Amino acid sequence: MKTVLVASSKGGAGKTTIATHLAAHAALEGRRTALVDADPQQSSTRWAERRAGHDSAVLPIPGSRRAKTAWKSLPDDTQRVVVDAPAGAMAEDLETWLEHADAVVVPVQPSALDLDATVHFLNTLAQHPRVRRGELRVGLVANRMKPWTNASQATLDLLGQWPYPVVATLRDSQAYVLLVGLGRSLFDYRSAQVRDHQADWAPLLKWLGRP
């Protein structure tokens, strides 16, 4: 069983979008997938409920109260777990998930507020024993980027100086808002209109696929 924790100390950074897309991709590849919704807003749970009628359904697991209880409630045959962490949480609030995770994905948006909040979060994450020992990989996702703007370019330049790799750059699109509301993902479609957006995810999926 492989576990991916999607976490950020800044609300609205895109955690749910990334968590639901990673869960959908795993399910579409035939993996028995659980999506642990540790955020009190329960957006990931509503997405999974809307998806329940599809062959590539994802099992929603409530995780906003007791993380250890949520972890123990996972079915024995689960192959992939994606955790949508609560907004505003620091490393000390995510102890159970950090103990079980194989990778941590941290979305960052191109704004000074998001960058400052992410630095604080990463500083707490760096103190976790598994991160310090190199047992737990951490990857940054530059989210809602507009590559033609100076702000996005400056953000990428800055992230390139941070100690964790930028494992994907996702462009800004209203399609994500629509898809989450439908219980769907970009990976559910094969049209030419979504191929460029799907290509944005390829580096992240490759990074997560490493042993």
N, C-alpha and C positions, 0 to 999 in steps of 0.2 A: 504494500500500500504506500502510495506516494502522497505527501501532503504539501500543499502550497498555501502559505499565509500571505494575504494581501492586506497591507497595513499602511496607515498614514495618520499622523497626528493632526492633519488639517481636514476638516469637513469639506465635502465637495471636490475632493481631489480626483475622484474617479474610481474609488475602490470597488464599488458595486459593479460598474461597467466591466472592469477587468476581471473581477471574480466570476461574474456570470459568463463571460466569454470563455474563460479558461475551463469552467465547468462544462459548458456546452461543447467545446472542442473535444474534451475527454470523452463525453458521452457519445458524441457522433463517431468517435473512433472505436466505439464498442466497449468502453470501460465502464464498469459499475461505479457511478460517481455520486458523491455526497457533497452538498454545499452547506457548510456550517455558517449560519447567519448569527454572528456575535454582535451585530450592530442593533441597538434598540429600535431603530427606524424600521427594521425588518424588510427592507426593499428587496434583498436577495430572496427571501422566502416567498414574497409575492410573485417574483419572476419565476421561481421554480414551480409554484402552484399553477401559473398560467401555462407552463410547459408540460404539465403532468400528462396530458393526453397524447403526447408525441412518443414515437419509438425511442427517441434519445432523451427521455425524461431524466431529470436530476432530482435526487432525493434531498429535500430540505431538512436540515437539522437545527433546531433552535439552540443558540449558544450564547444568548445575551445575559444569562443569569449565572449559571455555574459551568465553567468551561470543562471541568473534570467530568461532570455528569454528561455533557454533550459528547465528549470524546468517547466515553464508555457506551453511549447509545448507538454508535456507528455499527451497522451490520457487519458481520464477520467477513462477508464476501466483498466488501468495499475495496475497490482498486485505486481510486483517486479521490482525494479529499481536498476541497478548496475552502479556505476560511476567509470570510469577509469580516475583518476585524472592526471593532467599534471605533467610530471617529473620535479623535482626541486622545486615544490611548497611547501611553508610552510603553517602553519595553517591560517595565515592572508590572504593567496591567495585562500583559500578554504571555505570562510565564508558561502556562500550560501549552499554548500553541507553539511557543518557541522551543519547548522541549520536544515536541513531536514533529515539527516542520522539517521538510527537506530543503526548502528555499523560502525566502521572504521577498515579495515583490512590493516595491514602494513607488506609488505614482506621485509625480511632481508636475505641477502646472507652472507656466511661465509668468509668475508674478512674484514680487518681492515678498509678499506675505507668505506665499506657499513655500518659497525657498527658505525663508527664515524658520518657519515651522518645521520644515523637513530636516534642517540642520540639527535642531534641538532633538527631534525624534531619533535621528541617526546617532547622535551622541549617546543617548540612553541605550540604543541597540548595541552599540560598540562595546558596552560594558558587560553584555551577556556572555557567560563563559563559553557557550557553543560558538558564538560569533568570534570571540577572541581566539579560540583554538582553531578556527578555520573549518569547523564542522558544519556550520550553517551558512549557506551562501545568501548574499543580499544583492538584489539587482534593482536598479532604478528604471522606471518607465516615464519618459517625458510625455506627458499626456496633454491632449487638447492643444496641440501645437499648430501654429500657422507658419510654415517654413519660410514664407515670403516676408515675414516681419522681422524687424530688428530685435524685438523682445524675445522671440523664439530662438533666434540665432545666438543671442547673448546667453540665454538659459542653457543651451546645449554646450556652449563654450565653458560656462561655469561648472556644469555637471561633469564635464570631462576632467575637471581638476579634483573632483571628490574621490574618496578612496574606494567607492563601489562603482561597478560598471553600469553604463546606460545600456540596458538590454533590449530596448525598443523605443521607437518614437512614433506615437500615435497622433495622427492629424485630427484637428477639430472637425466634428461633423454632428449635425443634428440627428443623423441616422441612429446613433447610439441611444439617444433618448427614446426614439420610437421603438427600437428593438427590445429594450428592457421592458417597456410597457406591454409588449406582445408576448413576452416569455421566449423570445427568439435571440439569435446572435447572427453576426455576419457569416459565420461558418455554416449556417443553415441554407445559404443561397449560393448559386453558381453563376449568377449573371455577371456580365462584364462590368456592370456598375459598381460591384463590391470588390472586384479583384484587387484593385489598388489598396483598398482598406485592409483586405485580408493579408496582403503582402507586408503591411506594417507590423503584423503580429509574428511573422516568421522568425525574426531574431529572438524574440521572447520564447517562443515555443521550442526553438533549438536549444536555447540556454537551459530551459527547464528540463529538456530531455537528456541532458548530460548525466552520467552516473554520479 
